Amino acid sequence: MANGVIPRSVYHRTAYRYHYSMDADHEGRIGSTVAGDRGNLSGRYLVGFLCRRNSTGCPN
């Protein structure tokens, strides 16, 4: 996901689960994607923050 780009789909190629939200303080959480998952997003969201699950500062 590129900064400032509204994604329409997700293709997740790492071994971790990622959470994404509209703000860096995890407000406006959009969703999460598990390892190896892909699909289209149901809305038009500007992703402001992306974090790997279980990393420091990222919600579980």
N, C-alpha and C positions, 0 to 999 in steps of 0.2 A: 504494500500500500504506500503510495507516494503522498507526501505532505501536500495538502491543498487539493487533492484529487478526490472526486466522489466515485468510490468504487461501485461497480454493478455486480461483480461476482468475486468469489474467493477461491483460490486454489492453493492449499496449504501444503508445502513440501518439506516441513521439518518434523522432528520427532516430538515436539512439544505442543501443548495446547496454548493458544493465544487468546487474550481478551482484547476487545477494542471498544473505545468509548469516545464521546464527543469532547471531553475535557480531560486534562492531565490528572485531576483529582478524582477520576473515575465516575464523575457525575455524568448522567446521560449515557449510561452504558448501552451500547448497541447490540453486542453479542459476543460470542466466542466461537472459535473454530478448532476442532481437534486435529491431531496429526493425520495427514493423508486425506483430509476431507476437502470437498470442493462443492460449489453450488452458487446459485444466484442469490443476491440479497433482495429482500422484499420491499425495501424503501430506498430513498435517496438520502444518504447520510454523508456528512463530511467527517471523516475520522480524524480526531485530534490527538488520540493517544493509543498506543499499541503496547501491550506488555505480555511477557511470557509467564504463564501460570507458575506459582510457587517461587517466583523470583522476588527479591526484596521490593516492597512497595506495591506489589501487584495483588489484587484480591484473588482469593481462591474461588 
